[in-house]
Amino acid sequence: MSKAEQLKDEAILEKLRKLSSDKKREILDFLEFLETREKAKEWLEFDEWAVNLAKERGFVNLTQGDIAQIVNDFRGGR
């Protein structure tokens, strides 16, 4: 971490320490929201990749029954 980043982190922590408990809770909620949003973005990117893969491989025409049968076969329940 660069010196400038450390100074920014320290400034943030200093301001955070001065806040009331309620405001700290709001900050924590917001940070959790940002974290969740980032995870959602990753899932959307994965979903997009999976859909494109399915199209490339011709899997888009499979029904839920087809998928259930494939999973069942894979698990040895033939």
N, C-alpha and C positions, 0 to 999 in steps of 0.2 A: 504494500500500500504506500502510495506516495505521501510526502509530507503534507501537501495541499489537501489530500483526501483525509488524512488524520486530523488536520485542523478543522475541516468541515464536520467530521464525525464528533469531535469534541464540542464544537459550537452547537450541534444538534442536541447532544447529551446535556449540555449546560442549560439550554432552553427547556428541555424536557423536564429536568429536575425542578425547575421553577413552577411547573404547572400543577394545578390541583389534581386530586385523584380522579375526579370526573373527566377532566380533560385528558389525563393519561389514558383512561379507559377508551376515550374516543380515538386517540392516536393508535392505541393497540387494535381497536376494531378496524381502523382504516388500513393499518399494515396487514392485518389478516385478509382484508378485502383485496389488497394488491397481490398478496400471495396466491389467493384463490383465483383471481383473474388470470394470473400468469399460468397457473396449472390448467385452467380452462382453455387458455390459448394453446397450450401444448397438446391437450386432448383434441382440440379442433384440427390442429395440424396433423395429428395421428389419424383422425377420422378421414381427413381429406386424402392422406396417403393410402389408407385402407380401401377407400372407395375407388381410387385410381387403379390400385392393384387389382381389385375385383373386376374392374372393367377390362383391364389388359389381359387378364387370365380367363375371362368369360364367366366369372362367378356371379355376375349380376342377375343371371337368370335363375339362380337357385332359389327354391322356396324354403320356408322355415322347416318344412318336413324333410327336404333334402339335407339341410344342414344337420338336423337332429339325427338322421340316419348316418351321415358321415361321422358325426361325433360318436354315436353308438358303436359303429363299426370300429372306429379308432380305439375305443376303450375296450374292445374285445367282446362286445355283447352281440355278436353276430348270431 
